[in-house]
Amino acid sequence: MTNATHDVYLALIARGRQRHVAGLMLAEILRLAGLACILLLVLTSLDLLLSLPAGALSMLTAVMIALPAGALLIRLPACLRFRQTDYVRLIDRLTGSQRRETEAAWELAHRYGHQTASPLESYLVDTSIAKARARFDKTSFRQRMPVALWKQAGRRAGRQALLTLAAFAFFAPLRQTALPRIIYPDRDIPPFSLLEFKVVPDAPLVPYGSSAELSVTISGAAVRHPVYLETRRRGTTGRARCFQQDGTTYIQRLDQVIEPLEFCFRTGRARSHWHSLDLLLEPRVTGAGIELTPPAYSRLPVRHFPAGNRPLRALAGSRITLELTSNRPLSGGRLILRTPDGSRITEEYPISTIDPGRWRATWTATGPALVEAYLEDIRGERTRRPFRMQQHIQPDEPPRVVMYEPAVFSLATPLATVRISGYAEDDLGLRQTELVRTVPGFRDRALRMDPLLPLANMQIEHKLDLGTIGVEPGDVIELFIEATDHNPAMTGRTASEIARIQIISHDDYAAMLRERLRIEDFMRRYREAWNAYAGIAPAFDAVKAARDAGDDAAIAQALQQLSETIAAAGATMRRLADDFPAFAAEAESQQTFAATAKKLEDIGALVNQLSPGVFHFDSTLELASGRYRDIREELKVQIQQAETISAVARLIELANRYQRLTLEQERLVRRLARYPDPAGVRDEALFGYLSDRQSEVRGELRRMLDELARRAGELPDSHAALAEDAMQFIAMFEQAGIFEPMNQAQTAAGNRDGAQTLHYMQLALERLKQLLDQCEQQGEGDMFAGLCKNRKPGEGFECQTLEQMLQAWGIGRGTAAGAAGAGAGGFGDDGFFADGYSLANLPVYGPQRSQHADSGSGAGTGTGARSIPGLQERAGYTQPGTGQASSDTSAAPPVDMPEKYRRAIQKYFSE
């Protein structure tokens, strides 16, 4: 028997047995690993459900580790008991050897050693080992290992591990809360809960001996248990129930904190993280108060307020006292004033101690500064950061004065009453307010308007009667309001903007009124007078009907109504008689209105004597009724005169409209004539505009002629000559053939033919002007043509009224082509030329003129004087067919103002 064969075989069997034992141990480890996964899942689930305390969780974790370890120790001896005999038998089973050749060879190798065996025995042993070795070589390593046990244990462990991983993957609290609590037991991880804790402050820093207010906001779910604040320090723990501040916030206060500690909030099994509360031993300011004493002149009270709650703003010269309270007993400190940017020290003040924990310092505010307070406690500890606050100087603002009325420039008649309205205010109160009045060349006259008590603001209302001053047309009155406050430096004096009032004559005032009035405005006052008079007749009829019925109550009611109607009509007549007349016809009718008002008063006195049952009822009623009928003829004459003037004035409108249309045709010619070669013009927009405007001018002329025929037929017989002249003008217009070149000009403009367009537009313009020249040559009797050429209508109050209308409506101002005074404007359906805005569109104060229903005059009722703000409300001109007001009025001269006042107005606005 060879030694090599013997040793190799025994080593092979020993090595194979060791590997098999290791495989058995691996199978046990796999089995125990699956068990460990299940235990981990169970432990995390218990912690998730029961919110285990830290001690119980640590104990269960130790048990979870000990169970698999103990099971491994129990199974380890069973694995180690697998002997070599068991291994060779395993080989025989794997090779199917019924003679158990591997086991026999192993036994022979052990029974016969190298020295004791005979040659025959050695031969037999070698032969047996060779056969066993051949069978051993037929098995693979996989067959010789406990693979089946591996598969069984691996499958079980895999299922258990997958179950655990799935639980951790699909249920986040297991993974995020329970598992970290087991893996990191030394970390502060609260148990799982649906509640979320937000602690404020998160890491508080409390000065020594001070109190700390801790709060927590709990969200995520309803709080079903009391909330407690738990503290721990030096191995001891404490707990205090919290107070509910609102629905989700709970607070608790720690008083006189003198050592660091940790705290958390707990409710039921849920809690927040443990937070650290640190102690600050340096002296710190726990309270600061300011006493502010303003200077005496301000008359403001002394104020006390906490520092930091509001900005420190003080008047220059205020006395400031700062009182600070510290968390520790103090031994000293200092107060320093620096420049606002903190770059250098300006002043330093000593302190006076009130008690060991409080001190104060006092200084006078002279300018803005940065205030710093440094503290030192009895142990010598100093503040790391000083107490700081900014000191601001509140300026003593001068008074603010505004004068609303009159405007910066206005006009007034010598006897007008000007309303003065303004406002004055001061931040510390007004001392004196004056209305200063002056006329150039004379010294100022001040009217004291001081309040009875010092006020921060006051409304100023005053009426200035120009009649008591003795002004004349051409004078200029200057007004302004001056206010003074209580500042001893005398810097608080302010004046409003100067308002200048130019005095104008009553004639100029009337001319300005006329420029704003129209025919409808002229007739409204007459219609109002007639309506007031006519309204009395039904009241008389009602009284007579009640008398005939014999009903005393109805009679009394009808008499009351009659008396009120007569009184109202008399008031209307009196008001119209007192109104300022703008036209000569109105001045003529004022006497009639005044007489009518007196007669109505007498009739009212008779009616007031009546009552049911008096013996003279019928006679007195008939007397009053007869006197009422006698008034009719006087009023009727005035109204007929007004209607005649109105009818003639409507022809004046059309004469004005014809002139404006002639000017518009001239503008169209100039628009195209400015090109050196009209035939070369290719501007489509220009031709479109010319075509449209030519069509509008032609349409306006056609409507003007139709209206002229209608209005000529409405003229009374006394003006038959004027009606005949108007009809003759229409006939001459038709004979002139003006529409034909206009049509041809429109057609040429549509064809973009500049030369033909200009030719026909010039031809139409020439015929329009020739018609005026022909009318001029007809003689003095051609009234209508004379109006077109600015001829005066004649004498008498009717003619004077028409002349005033001519002058007011532009015909009398020389607004024909090339005449001076033409400005931005246009023409509308009413035939009037509307002047553009100018510097002279100013408010005017003058005598009263009533404002009638739906009147555009802008005049209104007043007592003694009337402001006419409507002068600055005039609209811009309106182009025919557009319906939109133009704002291009830059070329408009001040045509609304009388000539002698224009220079003064322009000079004022140019300053």
C-alpha positions, 0 to 999 in steps of 0.5 A, spaced: 500 500 500 502 506 497 502 512 502 500 517 497 494 513 495 492 512 502 493 519 504 490 523 498 484 518 499 483 520 507 484 528 505 479 527 500 474 524 504 475 529 510 475 535 505 469 533 502 466 532 509 468 539 511 465 542 505 458 539 506 458 541 514 459 548 511 453 547 506 449 545 512 451 551 516 449 555 510 442 552 509 441 554 517 443 561 516 439 562 510 433 559 514 435 564 520 435 570 515 428 569 513 426 568 520 430 575 522 426 578 516 419 576 519 422 578 526 424 585 523 417 586 520 413 584 526 418 589 531 417 595 526 409 593 526 409 593 533 412 600 534 408 603 528 402 600 532 403 601 539 409 607 539 413 603 543 417 607 548 425 607 547 426 602 553 421 597 550 423 598 543 431 597 545 429 590 549 425 588 543 430 589 538 435 585 543 430 579 543 429 580 535 437 579 535 437 574 540 432 569 537 436 568 531 442 567 534 440 562 539 437 558 534 443 558 530 447 556 536 442 550 537 442 548 530 450 548 530 451 542 534 447 538 529 451 540 523 457 539 526 455 532 528 455 530 521 461 525 520 466 522 515 462 516 515 456 519 514 459 523 508 462 516 505 455 513 505 452 519 502 457 518 496 455 511 496 448 513 495 449 518 490 453 513 486 448 507 487 453 502 490 450 497 493 457 494 496 458 501 499 465 501 496 467 508 498 465 506 505 469 500 505 475 503 502 475 508 508 474 503 513 480 499 510 484 505 510 483 507 517 484 499 519 490 498 516 496 503 517 502 504 512 507 499 517 502 494 519 499 491 513 502 485 509 503 486 501 496 482 500 493 487 505 496 493 502 494 490 495 487 489 497 486 496 500 489 500 494 485 496 490 479 498 494 481 505 494 482 506 487 475 503 486 472 508 491 476 514 488 473 512 481 466 512 484 467 519 488 470 522 481 463 520 478 460 525 483 460 532 482 461 538 487 454 540 486 451 533 488 456 532 494 453 539 497 446 540 500 443 543 495 436 541 496 437 544 503 439 550 500 434 551 495 428 549 501 431 554 505 433 560 500 426 559 497 423 560 504 428 566 506 426 569 499 419 569 501 420 572 507 425 577 505 420 579 499 414 580 504 418 584 509 421 588 503 414 589 500 411 592 507 417 597 507 416 599 500 408 600 500 408 602 507 412 608 508 412 609 515 415 602 516 421 605 512 421 612 514 419 612 522 419 605 525 425 602 521 430 608 523 428 607 530 430 600 530 437 601 526 439 608 530 436 607 537 441 613 539 437 618 535 431 622 537 426 619 532 419 620 534 414 614 534 409 614 528 403 618 528 399 622 523 400 628 527 405 633 525 408 638 530 411 645 529 415 647 535 416 655 536 421 657 537 425 651 534 432 652 538 430 657 544 436 661 547 433 664 553 437 669 558 438 667 565 433 668 569 428 669 564 421 666 562 420 662 555 414 661 552 414 655 548 408 653 543 406 648 538 402 647 532 399 640 531 396 639 524 395 632 520 389 630 524 384 631 530 388 632 537 384 627 541 388 627 548 391 633 552 397 636 550 403 636 555 410 639 555 415 634 557 422 637 560 428 633 562 435 635 565 440 632 569 436 625 569 430 628 571 423 629 567 417 633 568 411 634 565 406 640 564 399 640 561 399 646 555 394 651 554 390 651 547 391 658 544 386 656 538 384 650 534 391 647 533 396 651 537 398 650 544 402 654 549 406 653 555 411 657 559 417 656 563 418 661 568 425 663 571 430 658 567 436 658 570 439 652 567 439 648 560 434 643 558 431 639 553 423 639 551 418 636 547 411 636 546 406 630 547 399 628 546 397 621 547 403 616 544 405 622 539 410 627 540 415 632 537 422 631 537 426 633 543 429 640 542 434 644 546 433 650 550 440 654 551 441 659 557 444 666 555 448 668 561 450 675 558 446 681 560 440 682 556 435 688 555 428 685 557 424 691 556 425 698 554 421 704 555 421 711 552 418 718 555 418 723 550 417 730 552 416 735 546 418 742 546 413 747 549 411 751 543 408 744 540 403 744 546 404 736 545 403 732 551 408 727 554 408 720 551 410 714 554 411 708 549 415 701 549 421 702 545 421 698 538 414 698 537 414 704 533 419 709 530 422 714 535 420 720 531 421 727 535 421 734 534 428 738 535 429 740 542 425 734 545 427 731 551 428 723 551 428 719 557 430 711 555 429 706 561 432 699 560 430 693 564 435 687 564 435 680 565 441 680 570 443 685 576 447 690 573 453 694 575 453 699 570 452 701 563 453 707 558 448 710 552 452 712 546 449 717 540 452 716 534 451 718 527 445 715 523 450 710 519 454 709 526 461 711 523 462 716 529 460 717 536 457 724 537 455 724 544 455 720 550 451 720 556 451 717 564 446 713 567 442 713 573 440 706 576 433 705 579 434 698 582 439 693 580 436 691 574 433 697 571 437 704 569 435 710 565 438 715 561 436 722 558 438 727 553 435 732 548 434 730 541 438 735 536 438 731 530 438 724 527 442 719 531 443 711 532 442 710 540 446 704 543 446 702 550 451 697 553 450 693 559 454 690 564 452 685 570 455 684 577 459 678 575 462 683 569 459 680 563 458 685 558 453 685 552 455 682 546 450 686 542 448 693 544 441 695 545 440 699 538 434 704 536 434 709 530 432 716 533 429 720 527 427 728 527 420 729 525 420 736 521 416 741 523 412 742 516 410 749 514 402 750 514 399 747 507 394 752 504 390 751 498 385 756 495 380 753 491 376 759 489 376 763 485 381 760 480 388 763 479 385 768 474 378 770 473 373 776 471 368 779 475 364 785 474 364 791 479 358 790 483 359 782 483 360 778 490 366 773 489 366 767 493 372 765 497 373 758 499 380 755 501 383 750 506 389 751 511 392 745 515 398 744 519 401 738 523 402 742 530 396 746 529 395 753 526 396 760 530 394 765 525 390 765 518 389 771 514 386 773 507 390 778 504 387 782 499 390 787 494 389 792 488 396 794 484 398 800 487 395 800 494 398 796 500 395 789 502 389 789 506 389 782 511 383 780 514 384 775 520 380 769 520 383 765 526 380 759 529 377 760 536 382 754 538 388 751 535 386 747 530 390 742 525 386 744 519 380 749 518 376 750 512 376 758 510 369 761 507 368 768 505 364 773 500 368 779 497 363 784 495 367 788 490 361 793 490 364 796 497 371 796 495 370 801 489 373 797 483 372 799 476 373 796 469 380 795 468 382 794 475 386 787 478 385 784 485 389 780 488 387 775 493 391 769 497 391 766 504 396 766 508 397 761 514 402 761 520 404 756 525 407 756 532 414 755 530 418 760 534 423 760 528 418 763 524 419 759 518 412 756 518 409 761 514 405 759 508 401 763 502 397 760 497 397 761 490 395 768 488 388 769 485 387 775 480 381 777 478 380 782 472 374 787 473 370 788 467 364 792 465 357 790 465 357 791 457 363 786 456 360 781 461 353 781 457 357 780 450 361 774 453 354 771 455 351 772 448 357 768 445 354 762 449 347 763 448 343 760 442 336 762 439 333 756 444 336 760 450 333 766 448 326 764 447 326 759 453 325 765 458 319 768 454 316 761 454 318 760 461 314 766 463 308 764 458 308 757 461 308 760 468 302 765 466 298 760 462 298 755 468 294 760 472 288 759 468 286 752 470 287 753 477 281 759 476 277 754 472 278 749 478 275 754 483 269 756 479 268 748 478 268 747 485 264 753 487 258 751 482 258 744 485 257 747 492 263 743 495 266 748 501 272 743 502 273 743 494 273 750 494 278 751 499 283 746 496 282 749 489 283 756 492 289 754 496 292 751 489 290 757 486 294 762 491 300 757 490 300 757 483 299 765 482 305 766 487 309 761 483 308 765 477 309 771 480 316 769 483 318 767 476 316 773 473 320 777 479 326 773 477 326 774 470 325 781 471 331 781 476 336 777 471 341 781 468 339 782 460 344 779 455 340 782 449 336 789 448 330 785 447 331 782 454 332 789 457 326 791 454 321 785 456 324 786 464 319 792 465 313 788 462 316 782 467 316 786 473 309 790 472 306 783 471 310 780 477 306 786 481 300 785 478 300 777 480 301 779 487 295 784 487 291 778 484 294 773 489 292 778 495 285 778 492 285 771 492 287 770 499 281 774 501 277 769 499 274 763 503 268 758 502 261 762 504 264 769 504 258 774 501 263 777 496 266 771 493 263 771 486 265 778 485 272 778 488 273 772 484 271 775 477 275 781 479 281 777 480 280 773 474 279 779 470 285 782 472 289 776 470 286 776 463 288 783 462 295 781 463 295 777 457 295 782 452 302 785 455 305 778 455 303 776 448 306 782 445 313 781 448 312 774 446 311 775 439 316 780 439 321 775 441 318 770 436 319 775 431 327 776 433 327 768 433 325 767 426 329 773 423 335 770 428 334 763 424 336 766 418 342 769 421 344 762 423 343 760 415 347 766 413 352 764 418 352 757 415 353 759 408 359 763 410 362 757 414 361 753 408 364 757 403 370 758 408 370 750 408 370 750 400 376 754 400 380 750 405 379 744 401 382 748 395 388 750 399 389 742 401 390 740 394 393 747 391 399 747 396 402 741 391 406 744 385 403 739 380 396 737 383 396 732 377 402 728 380 399 727 386 398 719 388 396 720 395 389 715 395 388 717 403 388 725 401 383 723 395 378 719 399 378 725 404 377 730 399 371 726 396 368 725 402 369 732 405 366 735 398 360 730 399 359 733 406 359 740 404 354 739 398 350 736 403 350 741 408 349 746 402 343 742 400 340 742 407 341 749 408 337 751 402 331 747 404 332 750 411 332 757 408 326 756 404 322 753 410 324 758 415 323 764 410 316 761 410 315 762 417 317 769 417 311 774 419 308 779 414 312 784 417 318 781 414 316 779 408 321 783 404 326 779 408 323 772 406 322 775 399 330 776 399 331 769 402 327 766 396 331 770 391 337 768 394 335 760 393 333 762 386 340 765 384 344 759 388 340 754 383 341 759 377 349 759 379 349 751 378 354 750 384 352 743 385 355 741 378 362 742 379 362 739 386 359 733 383 365 733 378 370 734 383 368 728 387 368 724 381 375 726 379 377 725 386 374 718 386 378 717 379 385 720 383 385 726 378 388 731 382 388 737 376 381 736 375 379 735 382 382 742 383 379 745 377 372 743 379 373 745 387 376 752 385 370 753 380 365 751 385 368 756 390 368 762 385 361 761 384 360 761 391 363 767 392 360 770 386 353 769 389 355 773 395 358 779 390 351 778 386 347 779 392 351 785 394 350 788 388 342 788 389 342 794 393 340 796 400 334 792 400 337 785 400 337 784 407 339 777 407 345 778 402 347 784 407 347 779 413 352 774 409 356 780 408 356 783 415 351 788 414 347 791 420 340 789 420 338 796 422 335 800 429 330 799 434 331 794 440 329 788 435 334 790 430 339 792 436 338 784 439 339 782 432 346 786 431 348 783 438 346 776 435 350 778 429 356 780 433 356 774 438 355 769 433 361 770 429 358 774 423 360 781 426 367 779 427 370 779 420 370 771 419 370 771 412 376 768 408 382 772 410 379 776 415 382 777 422 380 773 428 378 766 424 381 760 429 380 753 430 373 751 429 368 748 424 361 748 422 355 743 425 348 742 423 346 748 427 350 753 422 354 756 428 362 756 428 364 754 435 371 757 437 376 753 440 379 753 447 383 759 449 387 762 454 381 766 455 376 761 457 376 763 464 370 763 470 367 770 470 363 773 476 357 777 475 350 779 476 345 774 476 342 770 470 337 764 471 338 757 469 332 755 465 331 748 464 335 744 459 339 750 457 346 750 455 348 757 458 351 754 464 348 760 468 344 759 475 341 763 480 345 767 486 344 772 490 348 779 488 353 775 484 354 769 479 360 765 477 360 763 470 364 757 470 361 754 463 366 759 459 371 754 460 367 748 458 366 750 451 366 744 446 371 744 441 369 744 434 365 739 430 366 737 423 360 735 419 359 728 418 364 726 424 360 727 430 366 727 434 369 733 437 376 736 435 381 737 440 386 741 435 385 748 438 392 750 438 391 756 433 385 759 437 385 766 439 382 769 445 376 771 441 371 770 447 374 775 451 373 783 450 379 786 446 382 790 452 382 785 457 386 780 452 393 783 453 392 782 461 390 775 460 396 773 456 401 776 460 398 773 466 399 766 463 405 767 460 409 768 466 
